[in-house]
Amino acid sequence: MPRQPRLDIPDVLHHVIVRGIEQRDIFADDADKEHFLARLSSLLTKGATKCFAWALMSNHFHLLLMPTTVTLAETMRRLLTSYAVYFNRKYHRSGHLFQNRYKSIVCEEEPYFLELVRYIHLNPLRAGMVGDLEALERYRWSGHAVLLGRTTLEGQETEAVLSRFGKSRVRAQRGYRQFVADGVATGRRDDLIGGGLKRSLLGCGTNRDSIAYDERVLGSGDFVEMVSPGNDRIERGNRSPSLTELCQKVCSATGVTPEQLRSPGKERTVARARAIFCCLAYKKYGYTGKAAGQEVGLSPVGASLAVRRGWEILQREPEIEGSIEN
């Protein structure tokens, strides 16, 4: 069966895995890793791609990226080509350095964002490159040390991760550290490298054959359908309902005004309505978290947190969604 083309979608998470050709090492020493990170950082600081997690191994590396104004393919081309030229010149070799086809998995942001960050940052420990969690914190070649303030990588989106664990940096880093530690006992997470939903249903009574599934996607059946080729729900601006219409529906159902919903403030009723709006826009109608957040004055990180809170609210009070649809 011919390989499917990659899915390259803006403002959506992509877990990228790049391996050396014939499983050969692509980093021979620390200088190689430093050169690679310098190039990665230069691309990230241009603002066209966001990076939330990364880990450099010996013969492969992981990145958790979100392309914005430049395609993932273009970012990866610039990164891999420049590094391959450097590596070949340094070691007097020619030919391909990487496998011809890197792996890219489109990922649903909730509930997989933090799970992917943890999975990627635990790779050096699971591969035996470090001996324990304390050593992992000192491992210079992953975003884990950056999040804990042990090293830096200009362009890495640290706030997007840490803000989910607390308002102060100290509290957030403590919560993140514990979250990673809790993940050690879970072992390998093969369900996080594509087709996650269908694999998670193995052994259950669910009829998984009826659920949309794609090896290139990690997410729910609805998310798979949303990002499938031919479905323009992510890229099309004239959705039904529009974000403005959805805003009005949510306001009618929750008793707040559109002006309150769009204005800054943390009043409980307004924050609740804002969370419901972001959740419905993202999960039900296929808008990106960035677009939903912009509609109500939230940053991408704030919108992501709002989606999670909105989901919890709608799970407890399903009648709210019904009143909005009517």
ZADO-1210 file (C-alpha; in nm, 4 decimals, padded with zeros to 6 digits):
<atoms>
<atom x="00.0000" y="00.0000" z="00.0000" code="MET" pos="1"/>
<atom x="00.1474" y="00.3426" z="-00.0937" code="PRO" pos="2"/>
<atom x="00.2336" y="00.5738" z="00.1921" code="ARG" pos="3"/>
<atom x="-00.0169" y="00.8463" z="00.2712" code="GLN" pos="4"/>
<atom x="00.0937" y="01.2075" z="00.2375" code="PRO" pos="5"/>
<atom x="00.1713" y="01.3935" z="00.5563" code="ARG" pos="6"/>
<atom x="-00.0943" y="01.6133" z="00.7130" code="LEU" pos="7"/>
<atom x="00.0425" y="01.9664" z="00.7389" code="ASP" pos="8"/>
<atom x="-00.2091" y="02.1869" z="00.9191" code="ILE" pos="9"/>
<atom x="-00.1440" y="02.5309" z="01.0744" code="PRO" pos="10"/>
<atom x="-00.2163" y="02.6009" z="01.4426" code="ASP" pos="11"/>
<atom x="-00.2378" y="02.2300" z="01.5234" code="VAL" pos="12"/>
<atom x="00.0114" y="02.0197" z="01.7218" code="LEU" pos="13"/>
<atom x="00.2512" y="01.7932" z="01.5310" code="HIS" pos="14"/>
<atom x="00.4691" y="01.5309" z="01.6973" code="HIS" pos="15"/>
<atom x="00.7717" y="01.4962" z="01.4710" code="VAL" pos="16"/>
<atom x="01.0180" y="01.2060" z="01.4900" code="ILE" pos="17"/>
<atom x="01.3325" y="01.2143" z="01.2751" code="VAL" pos="18"/>
<atom x="01.5710" y="00.9171" z="01.2563" code="ARG" pos="19"/>
<atom x="01.9149" y="00.8695" z="01.1085" code="GLY" pos="20"/>
<atom x="01.9395" y="00.6672" z="00.7906" code="ILE" pos="21"/>
<atom x="01.9925" y="00.2960" z="00.8621" code="GLU" pos="22"/>
<atom x="01.9585" y="00.3807" z="01.2327" code="GLN" pos="23"/>
<atom x="02.2963" y="00.5556" z="01.2288" code="ARG" pos="24"/>
<atom x="02.3871" y="00.8241" z="01.4808" code="ASP" pos="25"/>
<atom x="02.3090" y="01.1771" z="01.3713" code="ILE" pos="26"/>
<atom x="02.4839" y="01.3415" z="01.6684" code="PHE" pos="27"/>
<atom x="02.8441" y="01.2329" z="01.7188" code="ALA" pos="28"/>
<atom x="02.9294" y="01.4772" z="01.9972" code="ASP" pos="29"/>
<atom x="02.7922" y="01.7673" z="02.2005" code="ASP" pos="30"/>
<atom x="02.9107" y="02.0178" z="01.9397" code="ALA" pos="31"/>
<atom x="02.6759" y="01.8550" z="01.6876" code="ASP" pos="32"/>
<atom x="02.3843" y="01.8902" z="01.9263" code="LYS" pos="33"/>
<atom x="02.4710" y="02.2517" z="01.9976" code="GLU" pos="34"/>
<atom x="02.4830" y="02.3279" z="01.6252" code="HIS" pos="35"/>
<atom x="02.1464" y="02.1596" z="01.5702" code="PHE" pos="36"/>
<atom x="01.9838" y="02.3500" z="01.8588" code="LEU" pos="37"/>
<atom x="02.1250" y="02.6802" z="01.7373" code="ALA" pos="38"/>
<atom x="01.9589" y="02.6222" z="01.4015" code="ARG" pos="39"/>
<atom x="01.6326" y="02.5111" z="01.5629" code="LEU" pos="40"/>
<atom x="01.6313" y="02.8154" z="01.7891" code="SER" pos="41"/>
<atom x="01.6917" y="03.0512" z="01.4965" code="SER" pos="42"/>
<atom x="01.3850" y="02.9092" z="01.3227" code="LEU" pos="43"/>
<atom x="01.1671" y="02.9258" z="01.6340" code="LEU" pos="44"/>
<atom x="01.2523" y="03.2856" z="01.7138" code="THR" pos="45"/>
<atom x="01.1181" y="03.3918" z="01.3749" code="LYS" pos="46"/>
<atom x="00.7721" y="03.3102" z="01.5138" code="GLY" pos="47"/>
<atom x="00.6539" y="03.0913" z="01.2269" code="ALA" pos="48"/>
<atom x="00.6629" y="02.7702" z="01.4319" code="THR" pos="49"/>
<atom x="00.6136" y="02.7012" z="01.8032" code="LYS" pos="50"/>
<atom x="00.8019" y="02.4297" z="01.9914" code="CYS" pos="51"/>
<atom x="00.6659" y="02.2958" z="02.3213" code="PHE" pos="52"/>
<atom x="00.8887" y="01.9912" z="02.3784" code="ALA" pos="53"/>
<atom x="01.1983" y="01.8305" z="02.2274" code="TRP" pos="54"/>
<atom x="01.4557" y="01.5625" z="02.2984" code="ALA" pos="55"/>
<atom x="01.7785" y="01.4794" z="02.1166" code="LEU" pos="56"/>
<atom x="01.8911" y="01.1167" z="02.1314" code="MET" pos="57"/>
<atom x="02.1867" y="00.9591" z="01.9462" code="SER" pos="58"/>
<atom x="02.0233" y="00.8420" z="01.6239" code="ASN" pos="59"/>
<atom x="01.6932" y="01.0304" z="01.6331" code="HIS" pos="60"/>
<atom x="01.5093" y="01.3233" z="01.7900" code="PHE" pos="61"/>
<atom x="01.1556" y="01.4261" z="01.8869" code="HIS" pos="62"/>
<atom x="00.9873" y="01.7653" z="01.8466" code="LEU" pos="63"/>
<atom x="00.6406" y="01.8819" z="01.9507" code="LEU" pos="64"/>
<atom x="00.5669" y="02.1646" z="01.7088" code="LEU" pos="65"/>
<atom x="00.2817" y="02.3880" z="01.6026" code="MET" pos="66"/>
<atom x="00.3315" y="02.5534" z="01.2616" code="PRO" pos="67"/>
<atom x="00.1682" y="02.8946" z="01.2333" code="THR" pos="68"/>
<atom x="00.2584" y="03.1090" z="00.9315" code="THR" pos="69"/>
<atom x="00.4999" y="02.8640" z="00.7646" code="VAL" pos="70"/>
<atom x="00.4207" y="02.5029" z="00.6822" code="THR" pos="71"/>
<atom x="00.5714" y="02.2257" z="00.8891" code="LEU" pos="72"/>
<atom x="00.7306" y="02.0873" z="00.5734" code="ALA" pos="73"/>
<atom x="00.9144" y="02.4147" z="00.5107" code="GLU" pos="74"/>
<atom x="01.0369" y="02.4396" z="00.8699" code="THR" pos="75"/>
<atom x="01.1630" y="02.0806" z="00.8648" code="MET" pos="76"/>
<atom x="01.3285" y="02.1294" z="00.5263" code="ARG" pos="77"/>
<atom x="01.5240" y="02.4278" z="00.6544" code="ARG" pos="78"/>
<atom x="01.6209" y="02.2498" z="00.9746" code="LEU" pos="79"/>
<atom x="01.7220" y="01.9144" z="00.8277" code="LEU" pos="80"/>
<atom x="01.8951" y="02.0421" z="00.5153" code="THR" pos="81"/>
<atom x="02.1178" y="02.2877" z="00.6990" code="SER" pos="82"/>
<atom x="02.2137" y="02.0319" z="00.9633" code="TYR" pos="83"/>
<atom x="02.2863" y="01.7597" z="00.7065" code="ALA" pos="84"/>
<atom x="02.5175" y="01.9964" z="00.5168" code="VAL" pos="85"/>
<atom x="02.7009" y="02.0802" z="00.8410" code="TYR" pos="86"/>
<atom x="02.7304" y="01.7144" z="00.9454" code="PHE" pos="87"/>
<atom x="02.8540" y="01.5908" z="00.6071" code="ASN" pos="88"/>
<atom x="03.1173" y="01.8634" z="00.5839" code="ARG" pos="89"/>
<atom x="03.2410" y="01.8037" z="00.9368" code="LYS" pos="90"/>
<atom x="03.2735" y="01.4273" z="00.8973" code="TYR" pos="91"/>
<atom x="03.3792" y="01.4236" z="00.5299" code="HIS" pos="92"/>
<atom x="03.0812" y="01.2183" z="00.4185" code="ARG" pos="93"/>
<atom x="02.8178" y="01.2447" z="00.1461" code="SER" pos="94"/>
<atom x="02.4665" y="01.1225" z="00.0893" code="GLY" pos="95"/>
<atom x="02.1567" y="01.1188" z="00.3068" code="HIS" pos="96"/>
<atom x="02.1854" y="01.1673" z="00.6805" code="LEU" pos="97"/>
<atom x="01.8197" y="01.1187" z="00.7698" code="PHE" pos="98"/>
<atom x="01.5615" y="00.8646" z="00.6689" code="GLN" pos="99"/>
<atom x="01.3934" y="01.0002" z="00.3585" code="ASN" pos="100"/>
<atom x="01.0620" y="01.0387" z="00.5348" code="ARG" pos="101"/>
<atom x="01.0398" y="01.1781" z="00.8858" code="TYR" pos="102"/>
<atom x="00.7346" y="01.0839" z="01.0893" code="LYS" pos="103"/>
<atom x="00.4795" y="01.3547" z="01.1633" code="SER" pos="104"/>
<atom x="00.1660" y="01.2915" z="01.3708" code="ILE" pos="105"/>
<atom x="-00.1116" y="01.5494" z="01.3929" code="VAL" pos="106"/>
<atom x="-00.2297" y="01.5622" z="01.7547" code="CYS" pos="107"/>
<atom x="-00.5477" y="01.6780" z="01.9233" code="GLU" pos="108"/>
<atom x="-00.4461" y="01.9384" z="02.1797" code="GLU" pos="109"/>
<atom x="-00.6762" y="01.8185" z="02.4550" code="GLU" pos="110"/>
<atom x="-00.6234" y="01.5742" z="02.6201" code="PRO" pos="111"/>
<atom x="-00.2861" y="01.4971" z="02.4569" code="TYR" pos="112"/>
<atom x="-00.0790" y="01.8143" z="02.4935" code="PHE" pos="113"/>
<atom x="00.0709" y="01.7466" z="02.8359" code="LEU" pos="114"/>
<atom x="00.0928" y="01.3723" z="02.7746" code="GLU" pos="115"/>
<atom x="00.3060" y="01.4374" z="02.4672" code="LEU" pos="116"/>
<atom x="00.5305" y="01.6840" z="02.6497" code="VAL" pos="117"/>
<atom x="00.5918" y="01.4223" z="02.9190" code="ARG" pos="118"/>
<atom x="00.6369" y="01.1385" z="02.6712" code="TYR" pos="119"/>
<atom x="00.8982" y="01.3298" z="02.4706" code="ILE" pos="120"/>
<atom x="01.0908" y="01.4530" z="02.7730" code="HIS" pos="121"/>
<atom x="01.1054" y="01.1072" z="02.9320" code="LEU" pos="122"/>
<atom x="01.2679" y="00.9557" z="02.6220" code="ASN" pos="123"/>
<atom x="01.6296" y="00.9981" z="02.7424" code="PRO" pos="124"/>
<atom x="01.5437" y="00.8214" z="03.0685" code="LEU" pos="125"/>
<atom x="01.3580" y="00.5357" z="02.9014" code="ARG" pos="126"/>
<atom x="01.6434" y="00.4907" z="02.6527" code="ALA" pos="127"/>
<atom x="01.8989" y="00.4664" z="02.9345" code="GLY" pos="128"/>
<atom x="02.0822" y="00.7843" z="02.8340" code="MET" pos="129"/>
<atom x="02.0353" y="00.9112" z="03.1918" code="VAL" pos="130"/>
<atom x="02.0027" y="00.7032" z="03.5042" code="GLY" pos="131"/>
<atom x="01.7225" y="00.8726" z="03.6947" code="ASP" pos="132"/>
<atom x="01.4956" y="01.1751" z="03.7118" code="LEU" pos="133"/>
<atom x="01.7590" y="01.3867" z="03.8818" code="GLU" pos="134"/>
<atom x="01.9987" y="01.3175" z="03.5964" code="ALA" pos="135"/>
<atom x="01.7226" y="01.3906" z="03.3465" code="LEU" pos="136"/>
<atom x="01.6903" y="01.7402" z="03.4910" code="GLU" pos="137"/>
<atom x="02.0588" y="01.7959" z="03.4134" code="ARG" pos="138"/>
<atom x="02.0365" y="01.6470" z="03.0635" code="TYR" pos="139"/>
<atom x="02.1135" y="01.9437" z="02.8395" code="ARG" pos="140"/>
<atom x="01.9618" y="01.7962" z="02.5276" code="TRP" pos="141"/>
<atom x="01.5893" y="01.8082" z="02.5970" code="SER" pos="142"/>
<atom x="01.3282" y="02.0715" z="02.6692" code="GLY" pos="143"/>
<atom x="01.2755" y="01.9219" z="03.0165" code="HIS" pos="144"/>
<atom x="01.5817" y="02.1012" z="03.1544" code="ALA" pos="145"/>
<atom x="01.4613" y="02.4240" z="02.9900" code="VAL" pos="146"/>
<atom x="01.1229" y="02.4023" z="03.1611" code="LEU" pos="147"/>
<atom x="01.2940" y="02.3519" z="03.4974" code="LEU" pos="148"/>
<atom x="01.5308" y="02.6437" z="03.4423" code="GLY" pos="149"/>
<atom x="01.8474" y="02.4344" z="03.4194" code="ARG" pos="150"/>
<atom x="01.9309" y="02.5536" z="03.0666" code="THR" pos="151"/>
<atom x="01.7779" y="02.7714" z="02.7939" code="THR" pos="152"/>
<atom x="01.6614" y="02.7451" z="02.4361" code="LEU" pos="153"/>
<atom x="01.5450" y="03.0728" z="02.2900" code="GLU" pos="154"/>
<atom x="01.2138" y="03.0194" z="02.1155" code="GLY" pos="155"/>
<atom x="01.0888" y="02.7257" z="02.3241" code="GLN" pos="156"/>
<atom x="00.7327" y="02.7869" z="02.4470" code="GLU" pos="157"/>
<atom x="00.7881" y="02.7320" z="02.8197" code="THR" pos="158"/>
<atom x="00.4942" y="02.9383" z="02.9442" code="GLU" pos="159"/>
<atom x="00.2463" y="02.7336" z="02.7415" code="ALA" pos="160"/>
<atom x="00.3449" y="02.4268" z="02.9441" code="VAL" pos="161"/>
<atom x="00.4185" y="02.5690" z="03.2887" code="LEU" pos="162"/>
<atom x="00.1042" y="02.7829" z="03.3053" code="SER" pos="163"/>
<atom x="-00.0968" y="02.4622" z="03.3283" code="ARG" pos="164"/>
<atom x="00.0623" y="02.3764" z="03.6620" code="PHE" pos="165"/>
<atom x="00.0410" y="02.7016" z="03.8547" code="GLY" pos="166"/>
<atom x="00.0475" y="03.0798" z="03.8394" code="LYS" pos="167"/>
<atom x="00.3880" y="03.1302" z="04.0000" code="SER" pos="168"/>
<atom x="00.6943" y="02.9881" z="03.8268" code="ARG" pos="169"/>
<atom x="00.8102" y="02.8023" z="04.1375" code="VAL" pos="170"/>
<atom x="00.4746" y="02.6341" z="04.1867" code="ARG" pos="171"/>
<atom x="00.4407" y="02.5581" z="03.8160" code="ALA" pos="172"/>
<atom x="00.7836" y="02.3971" z="03.7955" code="GLN" pos="173"/>
<atom x="00.7102" y="02.1904" z="04.1061" code="ARG" pos="174"/>
<atom x="00.3838" y="02.0672" z="03.9557" code="GLY" pos="175"/>
<atom x="00.5438" y="01.9936" z="03.6200" code="TYR" pos="176"/>
<atom x="00.8319" y="01.8034" z="03.7854" code="ARG" pos="177"/>
<atom x="00.5833" y="01.5840" z="03.9724" code="GLN" pos="178"/>
<atom x="00.3784" y="01.5282" z="03.6577" code="PHE" pos="179"/>
<atom x="00.6857" y="01.3969" z="03.4753" code="VAL" pos="180"/>
<atom x="00.7814" y="01.1790" z="03.7729" code="ALA" pos="181"/>
<atom x="00.4331" y="01.0256" z="03.7756" code="ASP" pos="182"/>
<atom x="00.4794" y="00.9280" z="03.4117" code="GLY" pos="183"/>
<atom x="00.7796" y="00.7025" z="03.4737" code="VAL" pos="184"/>
<atom x="00.5611" y="00.4171" z="03.5956" code="ALA" pos="185"/>
<atom x="00.3473" y="00.4203" z="03.2805" code="THR" pos="186"/>
<atom x="00.6318" y="00.2730" z="03.0736" code="GLY" pos="187"/>
<atom x="00.6192" y="00.2920" z="02.6945" code="ARG" pos="188"/>
<atom x="00.3246" y="00.4842" z="02.5518" code="ARG" pos="189"/>
<atom x="00.2805" y="00.3388" z="02.2047" code="ASP" pos="190"/>
<atom x="-00.0677" y="00.4908" z="02.1984" code="ASP" pos="191"/>
<atom x="00.0936" y="00.8352" z="02.1734" code="LEU" pos="192"/>
<atom x="00.2629" y="00.7826" z="01.8375" code="ILE" pos="193"/>
<atom x="-00.0399" y="00.7715" z="01.6095" code="GLY" pos="194"/>
<atom x="-00.3845" y="00.6171" z="01.6034" code="GLY" pos="195"/>
<atom x="-00.4045" y="00.6697" z="01.9776" code="GLY" pos="196"/>
<atom x="-00.7798" y="00.6421" z="02.0151" code="LEU" pos="197"/>
<atom x="-00.8182" y="00.3170" z="01.8264" code="LYS" pos="198"/>
<atom x="-00.5275" y="00.1548" z="02.0087" code="ARG" pos="199"/>
<atom x="-00.6707" y="00.2604" z="02.3437" code="SER" pos="200"/>
<atom x="-00.9894" y="00.0749" z="02.2598" code="LEU" pos="201"/>
<atom x="-00.8174" y="-00.2597" z="02.2099" code="LEU" pos="202"/>
<atom x="-00.9679" y="-00.5106" z="02.4471" code="GLY" pos="203"/>
<atom x="-01.2733" y="-00.2956" z="02.5116" code="CYS" pos="204"/>
<atom x="-01.6243" y="-00.3662" z="02.3974" code="GLY" pos="205"/>
<atom x="-01.6369" y="-00.0566" z="02.1802" code="THR" pos="206"/>
<atom x="-01.6903" y="-00.1075" z="01.8092" code="ASN" pos="207"/>
<atom x="-01.3674" y="00.0642" z="01.7089" code="ARG" pos="208"/>
<atom x="-01.4225" y="-00.0109" z="01.3395" code="ASP" pos="209"/>
<atom x="-01.6997" y="00.2494" z="01.3380" code="SER" pos="210"/>
<atom x="-01.4672" y="00.5229" z="01.4658" code="ILE" pos="211"/>
<atom x="-01.2735" y="00.7421" z="01.2259" code="ALA" pos="212"/>
<atom x="-00.9089" y="00.6402" z="01.2382" code="TYR" pos="213"/>
<atom x="-00.5864" y="00.7504" z="01.0740" code="ASP" pos="214"/>
<atom x="-00.2319" y="00.6444" z="01.1643" code="GLU" pos="215"/>
<atom x="-00.1211" y="01.0032" z="01.0933" code="ARG" pos="216"/>
<atom x="-00.3474" y="01.1384" z="01.3669" code="VAL" pos="217"/>
<atom x="-00.3551" y="01.1136" z="01.7453" code="LEU" pos="218"/>
<atom x="-00.6989" y="01.2090" z="01.8674" code="GLY" pos="219"/>
<atom x="-01.0670" y="01.1311" z="01.8882" code="SER" pos="220"/>
<atom x="-01.2761" y="01.0127" z="01.5961" code="GLY" pos="221"/>
<atom x="-01.4233" y="01.3620" z="01.5590" code="ASP" pos="222"/>
<atom x="-01.0754" y="01.5136" z="01.5453" code="PHE" pos="223"/>
<atom x="-00.9662" y="01.2592" z="01.2836" code="VAL" pos="224"/>
<atom x="-01.2606" y="01.3584" z="01.0658" code="GLU" pos="225"/>
<atom x="-01.1908" y="01.7273" z="01.1218" code="MET" pos="226"/>
<atom x="-00.8307" y="01.7088" z="00.9965" code="VAL" pos="227"/>
<atom x="-00.8927" y="01.4608" z="00.7171" code="SER" pos="228"/>
<atom x="-00.8116" y="01.5770" z="00.3615" code="PRO" pos="229"/>
<atom x="-01.1163" y="01.7294" z="00.1985" code="GLY" pos="230"/>
<atom x="-01.2555" y="01.8586" z="00.5264" code="ASN" pos="231"/>
<atom x="-01.2003" y="02.2331" z="00.5372" code="ASP" pos="232"/>
<atom x="-01.3341" y="02.2969" z="00.8866" code="ARG" pos="233"/>
<atom x="-00.9927" y="02.4103" z="01.0084" code="ILE" pos="234"/>
<atom x="-00.9020" y="02.6291" z="00.7117" code="GLU" pos="235"/>
<atom x="-01.2412" y="02.7685" z="00.6101" code="ARG" pos="236"/>
<atom x="-01.3335" y="03.1015" z="00.7614" code="GLY" pos="237"/>
<atom x="-01.7104" y="03.0948" z="00.6930" code="ASN" pos="238"/>
<atom x="-01.8110" y="02.8192" z="00.9297" code="ARG" pos="239"/>
<atom x="-02.1646" y="02.7623" z="01.0498" code="SER" pos="240"/>
<atom x="-02.2116" y="02.8919" z="01.3094" code="PRO" pos="241"/>
<atom x="-01.9515" y="03.1663" z="01.2870" code="SER" pos="242"/>
<atom x="-01.7577" y="03.2513" z="01.6006" code="LEU" pos="243"/>
<atom x="-01.9652" y="03.5666" z="01.6393" code="THR" pos="244"/>
<atom x="-02.2867" y="03.3645" z="01.6179" code="GLU" pos="245"/>
<atom x="-02.1558" y="03.1085" z="01.8645" code="LEU" pos="246"/>
<atom x="-02.0575" y="03.3894" z="02.0991" code="CYS" pos="247"/>
<atom x="-02.4135" y="03.5226" z="02.0909" code="GLN" pos="248"/>
<atom x="-02.5593" y="03.1752" z="02.1522" code="LYS" pos="249"/>
<atom x="-02.3326" y="03.1136" z="02.4512" code="VAL" pos="250"/>
<atom x="-02.4136" y="03.4559" z="02.5937" code="CYS" pos="251"/>
<atom x="-02.7876" y="03.3911" z="02.5660" code="SER" pos="252"/>
<atom x="-02.7505" y="03.0568" z="02.7412" code="ALA" pos="253"/>
<atom x="-02.5244" y="03.1815" z="03.0216" code="THR" pos="254"/>
<atom x="-02.6649" y="03.5293" z="03.0885" code="GLY" pos="255"/>
<atom x="-02.3545" y="03.7327" z="03.0047" code="VAL" pos="256"/>
<atom x="-02.3174" y="03.9932" z="02.7328" code="THR" pos="257"/>
<atom x="-02.0855" y="03.9631" z="02.4289" code="PRO" pos="258"/>
<atom x="-01.8993" y="04.2679" z="02.5598" code="GLU" pos="259"/>
<atom x="-01.8315" y="04.0911" z="02.8908" code="GLN" pos="260"/>
<atom x="-01.7234" y="03.7763" z="02.7116" code="LEU" pos="261"/>
<atom x="-01.4698" y="03.9670" z="02.5033" code="ARG" pos="262"/>
<atom x="-01.3394" y="04.1970" z="02.7752" code="SER" pos="263"/>
<atom x="-01.0569" y="04.1093" z="03.0172" code="PRO" pos="264"/>
<atom x="-01.1608" y="04.0012" z="03.3625" code="GLY" pos="265"/>
<atom x="-01.1888" y="03.6967" z="03.5832" code="LYS" pos="266"/>
<atom x="-01.5463" y="03.7242" z="03.7096" code="GLU" pos="267"/>
<atom x="-01.6637" y="03.3685" z="03.7675" code="ARG" pos="268"/>
<atom x="-01.9746" y="03.3762" z="03.5475" code="THR" pos="269"/>
<atom x="-01.7843" y="03.5374" z="03.2600" code="VAL" pos="270"/>
<atom x="-01.4921" y="03.2958" z="03.2874" code="ALA" pos="271"/>
<atom x="-01.7404" y="03.0082" z="03.2864" code="ARG" pos="272"/>
<atom x="-01.9107" y="03.1365" z="02.9701" code="ALA" pos="273"/>
<atom x="-01.5741" y="03.1968" z="02.8055" code="ARG" pos="274"/>
<atom x="-01.4683" y="02.8380" z="02.8816" code="ALA" pos="275"/>
<atom x="-01.7901" y="02.6972" z="02.7356" code="ILE" pos="276"/>
<atom x="-01.7454" y="02.9097" z="02.4231" code="PHE" pos="277"/>
<atom x="-01.3851" y="02.7979" z="02.3663" code="CYS" pos="278"/>
<atom x="-01.4698" y="02.4332" z="02.4248" code="CYS" pos="279"/>
<atom x="-01.7595" y="02.4313" z="02.1787" code="LEU" pos="280"/>
<atom x="-01.5670" y="02.6305" z="01.9187" code="ALA" pos="281"/>
<atom x="-01.2731" y="02.3897" z="01.9351" code="TYR" pos="282"/>
<atom x="-01.4269" y="02.0499" z="02.0037" code="LYS" pos="283"/>
<atom x="-01.7647" y="02.0762" z="01.8339" code="LYS" pos="284"/>
<atom x="-01.7199" y="02.3174" z="01.5454" code="TYR" pos="285"/>
<atom x="-01.3564" y="02.2558" z="01.4506" code="GLY" pos="286"/>
<atom x="-01.2111" y="02.6020" z="01.5076" code="TYR" pos="287"/>
<atom x="-00.8504" y="02.6224" z="01.6170" code="THR" pos="288"/>
<atom x="-00.7825" y="02.7151" z="01.9789" code="GLY" pos="289"/>
<atom x="-00.6018" y="03.0239" z="01.8547" code="LYS" pos="290"/>
<atom x="-00.9063" y="03.1469" z="01.6599" code="ALA" pos="291"/>
<atom x="-01.1427" y="03.0802" z="01.9507" code="ALA" pos="292"/>
<atom x="-00.9132" y="03.2595" z="02.1925" code="GLY" pos="293"/>
<atom x="-00.8787" y="03.5641" z="01.9704" code="GLN" pos="294"/>
<atom x="-01.2563" y="03.5978" z="01.9576" code="GLU" pos="295"/>
<atom x="-01.2758" y="03.6378" z="02.3375" code="VAL" pos="296"/>
<atom x="-00.9419" y="03.8039" z="02.4070" code="GLY" pos="297"/>
<atom x="-00.7460" y="03.4996" z="02.5243" code="LEU" pos="298"/>
<atom x="-00.3934" y="03.3971" z="02.4357" code="SER" pos="299"/>
<atom x="-00.3447" y="03.0523" z="02.2778" code="PRO" pos="300"/>
<atom x="-00.2395" y="02.9195" z="02.6195" code="VAL" pos="301"/>
<atom x="-00.5418" y="03.0780" z="02.7874" code="GLY" pos="302"/>
<atom x="-00.7706" y="02.9368" z="02.5207" code="ALA" pos="303"/>
<atom x="-00.6281" y="02.5893" z="02.5693" code="SER" pos="304"/>
<atom x="-00.6933" y="02.6075" z="02.9429" code="LEU" pos="305"/>
<atom x="-01.0427" y="02.7395" z="02.8727" code="ALA" pos="306"/>
<atom x="-01.1151" y="02.4434" z="02.6451" code="VAL" pos="307"/>
<atom x="-01.0271" y="02.2057" z="02.9267" code="ARG" pos="308"/>
<atom x="-01.2428" y="02.3912" z="03.1808" code="ARG" pos="309"/>
<atom x="-01.5296" y="02.4130" z="02.9336" code="GLY" pos="310"/>
<atom x="-01.5136" y="02.0398" z="02.8696" code="TRP" pos="311"/>
<atom x="-01.5393" y="01.9716" z="03.2442" code="GLU" pos="312"/>
<atom x="-01.8384" y="02.2046" z="03.2707" code="ILE" pos="313"/>
<atom x="-02.0211" y="02.0472" z="02.9769" code="LEU" pos="314"/>
<atom x="-01.9551" y="01.6985" z="03.1110" code="GLN" pos="315"/>
<atom x="-02.1201" y="01.7953" z="03.4402" code="ARG" pos="316"/>
<atom x="-02.4000" y="02.0011" z="03.2805" code="GLU" pos="317"/>
<atom x="-02.4811" y="01.8569" z="02.9361" code="PRO" pos="318"/>
<atom x="-02.8055" y="02.0536" z="02.9234" code="GLU" pos="319"/>
<atom x="-02.6036" y="02.3705" z="02.8574" code="ILE" pos="320"/>
<atom x="-02.4975" y="02.2481" z="02.5159" code="GLU" pos="321"/>
<atom x="-02.8559" y="02.1577" z="02.4337" code="GLY" pos="322"/>
<atom x="-02.9767" y="02.5067" z="02.5216" code="SER" pos="323"/>
<atom x="-02.7072" y="02.6616" z="02.3021" code="ILE" pos="324"/>
<atom x="-02.7999" y="02.4454" z="02.0027" code="GLU" pos="325"/>
<atom x="-03.1716" y="02.5299" z="02.0294" code="ASN" pos="326"/>
</atoms>
